[in-house]
Amino acid sequence: MRLSLHFLGILCLSLVCLSAGAESQRKLTLYQKYINKYSDLAVQHQKKYRIPASITLAQGLLESGAGQSDLARRSNNHFGIKCHSDWRGGRVYHDDDLRGECFRKYKRVEDSYDDHSRFLAERSRYERLFKLSIKDYKGWAKGLQKCGYATDRAYANKLIKVIEDYELYRFDSGKGTKKTAAKKQRDLPVSDYQVYRTHGLIYVYAKDNDSFDRIARSLGFKAKQLMKFNEVPEDFPLQAGDIVYLEKKKKKADKPNYDHVIQVGESMHSIAQMYGIRIKSLYKMNKKDKDYIPEEGDVLKLR
């Protein structure tokens, strides 16, 4: 009897895992289709309005459920923009923070993208965002939450996770193909870097307009080696002040770093970089799966 119950338990667990895996794969497919369909449109709006394409795509993905939400299907509203007093277009009513709230309705998805860009560009409360670098998706994500675009306390971190998971930052560069970008990077002058050592790990700080290729050439590494140490894909954009490790990170943080309280704009990758620990270990220590989104105020174990 015990054996039967044990087998039944394993079978149920297996079915749950298979179901979760299928759902995760479905989400991946839907998100990728959405990115393929609307990335060119997001880049066009970046050129016209100076809003990072990664931010536009991430907001579209989250707000519309990759175009599958009821609001998106009924009204082509991909950004969850409500009517407001100045709206003179179509309307649809949908439950959100309150029941039966008024949302904008568009004839085409493209109209929703255009209205979203103008909504940000023409409102004074978002003015400070346009002073940020077009590649500063983290700054834009944090700014959108602070400026009140959404009431969700994890909104910035959700945007950052989507951007990093699907490498949406590659649409912000405007460098064209990877081959072209690599050629431009080879033409950059080699800079000297001050090497630091903390918690038993050696690292450098990235400079303005820096790249893994540039750092690797300067310090005698291979770019792929540094990207592996720092757990990032080939097109990951470095910002001035980012930590770049020159060796493999640890499985847990050094004492006395026992835990970390999540702040707005943080991702599992940025937290792992902060303490010099591997992302996989951070997920494992906290018993989180890859779909986990850090929310402001959450506490993560570091060792």
C-alpha positions as CSV (number, residue, x, y, z in Angstrom):
1,M,0.0,0.0,0.0
2,R,2.8,2.4,0.9
3,L,4.6,1.6,-2.4
4,S,1.4,2.3,-4.3
5,L,0.9,5.7,-2.5
6,H,4.6,6.5,-3.1
7,F,4.2,5.7,-6.8
8,L,1.0,7.7,-7.0
9,G,2.7,10.7,-5.4
10,I,5.6,10.5,-7.9
11,L,3.1,10.3,-10.7
12,C,1.1,13.3,-9.5
13,L,4.3,15.3,-9.1
14,S,5.4,14.3,-12.6
15,L,2.1,15.4,-14.1
16,V,2.3,18.8,-12.3
17,C,5.9,19.3,-13.6
18,L,4.8,18.3,-17.2
19,S,1.9,20.7,-17.0
20,A,4.1,23.5,-15.7
21,G,6.7,22.8,-18.4
22,A,4.0,22.8,-21.2
23,E,2.6,26.1,-19.9
24,S,6.1,27.6,-19.8
25,Q,6.8,26.5,-23.3
26,R,3.4,27.9,-24.5
27,K,4.3,31.3,-22.9
28,L,7.7,31.2,-24.5
29,T,6.2,30.6,-27.9
30,L,3.5,33.3,-27.6
31,Y,6.1,35.8,-26.3
32,Q,8.5,35.1,-29.2
33,K,5.7,35.4,-31.8
34,Y,4.8,38.7,-30.3
35,I,8.4,39.9,-30.4
36,N,8.8,38.8,-34.0
37,K,5.6,40.5,-35.0
38,Y,6.0,43.9,-33.3
39,S,9.8,44.5,-32.8
40,D,10.1,46.5,-36.1
41,L,7.2,48.7,-35.0
42,A,8.8,49.2,-31.6
43,V,12.1,50.2,-33.2
44,Q,10.3,52.7,-35.5
45,H,8.7,54.3,-32.4
46,Q,12.1,54.4,-30.7
47,K,13.5,56.5,-33.7
48,K,10.5,58.8,-33.7
49,Y,9.8,59.3,-29.9
50,R,13.1,58.3,-28.2
51,I,11.4,55.5,-26.1
52,P,13.6,52.4,-25.9
53,A,12.2,49.6,-28.1
54,S,12.9,47.1,-25.3
55,I,10.6,49.1,-23.0
56,T,7.8,49.4,-25.6
57,L,8.0,45.6,-26.3
58,A,8.1,44.6,-22.6
59,Q,5.2,46.8,-21.8
60,G,3.2,45.4,-24.7
61,L,4.0,41.9,-23.7
62,L,3.0,42.4,-20.1
63,E,0.0,44.6,-20.5
64,S,-1.5,42.6,-23.3
65,G,-0.4,39.1,-22.3
66,A,1.5,38.8,-25.6
67,G,-1.7,40.0,-27.4
68,Q,-3.9,37.3,-25.9
69,S,-5.6,39.3,-23.1
70,D,-9.3,40.0,-23.3
71,L,-8.7,43.7,-23.4
72,A,-6.2,43.3,-26.3
73,R,-8.5,41.1,-28.3
74,R,-11.6,43.3,-27.8
75,S,-10.0,46.7,-28.3
76,N,-6.5,46.3,-29.7
77,N,-5.3,48.0,-26.5
78,H,-1.8,46.5,-25.9
79,F,-0.7,49.0,-23.2
80,G,-3.6,49.1,-20.8
81,I,-4.1,52.8,-21.3
82,K,-7.4,54.0,-19.7
83,C,-9.7,56.6,-21.2
84,H,-8.9,59.7,-19.1
85,S,-10.7,63.0,-19.6
86,D,-8.9,64.0,-22.8
87,W,-9.8,60.8,-24.7
88,R,-12.2,61.2,-27.7
89,G,-11.8,57.8,-29.3
90,G,-13.5,54.5,-28.9
91,R,-14.1,53.0,-25.5
92,V,-14.4,49.6,-23.9
93,Y,-15.2,48.7,-20.3
94,H,-13.0,46.2,-18.4
95,D,-12.4,45.2,-14.7
96,D,-9.0,46.4,-13.5
97,D,-8.2,48.2,-10.2
98,L,-12.0,48.8,-10.1
99,R,-14.9,47.1,-11.8
100,G,-16.0,48.3,-15.2
101,E,-13.2,50.8,-15.8
102,C,-13.0,52.7,-19.2
103,F,-10.1,51.7,-21.5
104,R,-9.2,53.1,-24.9
105,K,-10.3,51.2,-28.0
106,Y,-8.3,51.2,-31.2
107,K,-9.0,50.1,-34.8
108,R,-5.6,48.6,-35.2
109,V,-2.8,47.5,-32.9
110,E,-0.5,50.0,-34.6
111,D,-2.8,52.8,-33.3
112,S,-2.3,51.5,-29.8
113,Y,1.5,51.6,-30.2
114,D,1.3,55.2,-31.6
115,D,-1.0,56.3,-28.7
116,H,1.3,54.7,-26.2
117,S,4.3,56.6,-27.5
118,R,2.5,59.9,-27.5
119,F,1.0,59.2,-24.1
120,L,4.5,59.0,-22.7
121,A,6.1,61.8,-24.8
122,E,3.4,64.4,-24.3
123,R,2.8,64.1,-20.5
124,S,5.0,66.1,-18.2
125,R,5.2,63.5,-15.5
126,Y,7.3,61.2,-17.9
127,E,9.5,64.1,-19.0
128,R,12.5,63.0,-16.8
129,L,12.6,59.6,-18.6
130,F,13.6,61.2,-21.9
131,K,16.8,62.5,-20.3
132,L,18.0,58.9,-19.8
133,S,20.1,57.0,-22.3
134,I,18.2,55.1,-24.9
135,K,20.0,52.0,-23.7
136,D,19.1,52.5,-20.0
137,Y,16.1,50.1,-19.9
138,K,16.5,49.7,-16.1
139,G,16.2,53.4,-15.6
140,W,13.2,53.6,-17.8
141,A,11.5,50.6,-16.0
142,K,12.1,52.2,-12.6
143,G,11.0,55.6,-13.9
144,L,7.7,54.2,-15.3
145,Q,6.8,52.7,-11.9
146,K,7.8,55.8,-10.0
147,C,5.9,58.1,-12.3
148,G,2.8,56.0,-11.7
149,Y,2.3,54.2,-15.0
150,A,1.1,51.1,-13.1
151,T,0.1,50.4,-9.5
152,D,1.9,47.1,-9.4
153,R,4.8,47.4,-6.9
154,A,6.7,44.8,-9.0
155,Y,6.1,46.6,-12.3
156,A,9.7,47.8,-12.9
157,N,11.1,44.4,-12.0
158,K,8.7,42.6,-14.3
159,L,9.7,44.8,-17.2
160,I,13.4,44.2,-16.5
161,K,12.9,40.4,-16.3
162,V,11.1,40.3,-19.6
163,I,13.7,42.4,-21.3
164,E,16.6,40.3,-19.9
165,D,14.8,36.9,-20.4
166,Y,14.0,37.7,-24.1
167,E,17.1,39.9,-24.7
168,L,14.9,42.8,-25.9
169,Y,17.7,45.2,-25.2
170,R,19.2,44.1,-28.6
171,F,16.6,46.3,-30.3
172,D,17.8,49.4,-28.5
173,S,21.3,49.5,-30.0
174,G,20.5,50.4,-33.6
175,K,23.8,48.8,-34.6
176,G,22.3,46.4,-37.1
177,T,23.6,42.8,-37.3
178,K,25.9,41.2,-34.8
179,K,28.7,41.1,-37.4
180,T,28.4,44.9,-37.9
181,A,28.4,45.6,-34.2
182,A,31.4,43.4,-33.7
183,K,33.3,45.2,-36.4
184,K,32.6,48.5,-34.8
185,Q,33.7,47.2,-31.4
186,R,37.1,46.1,-32.8
187,D,37.7,49.6,-34.0
188,L,37.4,51.0,-30.5
189,P,40.6,52.1,-28.7
190,V,41.8,49.8,-25.9
191,S,41.3,51.3,-22.4
192,D,43.1,50.5,-19.2
193,Y,41.0,49.1,-16.3
194,Q,41.6,49.2,-12.5
195,V,41.2,45.6,-11.2
196,Y,39.4,45.2,-7.9
197,R,39.1,42.3,-5.5
198,T,36.2,41.9,-3.1
199,H,34.8,38.8,-1.4
200,G,37.6,36.8,-2.9
201,L,36.6,37.7,-6.5
202,I,38.4,39.9,-9.0
203,Y,36.4,42.3,-11.2
204,V,36.5,45.6,-13.1
205,Y,33.9,48.3,-13.6
206,A,32.5,48.9,-17.1
207,K,33.1,52.3,-18.6
208,D,30.9,54.5,-20.9
209,N,30.0,52.7,-24.2
210,D,31.9,49.6,-23.0
211,S,31.6,46.0,-24.2
212,F,32.8,42.6,-23.1
213,D,35.0,42.5,-26.3
214,R,36.8,45.7,-25.3
215,I,37.4,44.6,-21.7
216,A,38.6,41.2,-22.8
217,R,41.1,42.6,-25.3
218,S,42.4,45.0,-22.7
219,L,42.9,42.4,-20.0
220,G,43.9,39.4,-22.1
221,F,40.7,37.4,-21.8
222,K,38.3,36.1,-24.5
223,A,35.0,37.9,-24.6
224,K,33.0,34.6,-24.4
225,Q,34.9,33.7,-21.3
226,L,33.9,37.0,-19.6
227,M,30.3,36.6,-20.7
228,K,30.2,33.1,-19.2
229,F,31.7,34.4,-15.9
230,N,29.0,37.1,-15.8
231,E,26.2,34.8,-17.0
232,V,25.0,37.1,-19.9
233,P,24.3,36.4,-23.6
234,E,26.4,37.9,-26.5
235,D,24.4,41.1,-27.0
236,F,24.0,42.1,-23.3
237,P,24.5,45.9,-23.0
238,L,27.0,47.1,-20.4
239,Q,26.4,50.4,-18.6
240,A,29.0,52.5,-16.9
241,G,29.6,51.2,-13.4
242,D,28.4,47.6,-14.1
243,I,30.6,45.0,-12.4
244,V,32.3,42.6,-14.8
245,Y,33.8,39.6,-13.0
246,L,37.1,38.1,-14.3
247,E,36.5,34.7,-12.8
248,K,33.6,32.3,-12.0
249,K,31.2,33.6,-9.3
250,K,30.5,31.7,-6.1
251,K,27.6,29.5,-5.1
252,K,26.8,31.6,-2.1
253,A,27.6,35.1,-0.8
254,D,30.3,35.7,1.8
255,K,29.5,36.5,5.4
256,P,27.9,38.6,6.7
257,N,25.7,38.8,3.6
258,Y,22.9,36.5,4.6
259,D,20.0,38.0,2.8
260,H,18.9,40.9,0.5
261,V,15.7,43.0,0.5
262,I,14.5,43.6,-3.1
263,Q,14.5,47.2,-4.3
264,V,12.6,48.7,-7.3
265,G,14.5,47.9,-10.6
266,E,16.4,44.9,-9.4
267,S,16.5,41.5,-11.2
268,M,17.9,38.1,-10.2
269,H,20.9,38.9,-12.5
270,S,21.7,42.3,-10.9
271,I,21.4,40.8,-7.4
272,A,23.7,38.0,-8.3
273,Q,26.2,40.4,-9.7
274,M,26.0,42.6,-6.6
275,Y,27.1,39.7,-4.3
276,G,29.3,37.7,-6.7
277,I,27.0,34.6,-6.7
278,R,25.7,32.5,-9.6
279,I,22.2,33.1,-10.7
280,K,21.4,29.4,-10.7
281,S,22.5,29.2,-7.0
282,L,20.3,32.2,-6.1
283,Y,17.2,30.6,-7.6
284,K,18.0,27.3,-5.8
285,M,18.7,28.8,-2.4
286,N,15.4,30.5,-2.5
287,K,13.5,27.7,-4.0
288,K,12.3,29.8,-6.9
289,D,11.7,28.8,-10.5
290,K,12.8,30.8,-13.6
291,D,9.4,32.5,-13.8
292,Y,9.9,34.2,-10.4
293,I,9.8,38.0,-10.5
294,P,11.5,39.8,-7.6
295,E,9.0,42.2,-5.9
296,E,10.0,45.2,-3.9
297,G,10.2,44.2,-0.2
298,D,10.8,40.5,-0.9
299,V,13.7,39.0,1.0
300,L,16.2,36.6,-0.8
301,K,18.6,34.3,0.9
302,L,22.2,34.8,-0.2
303,R,23.8,31.8,1.6
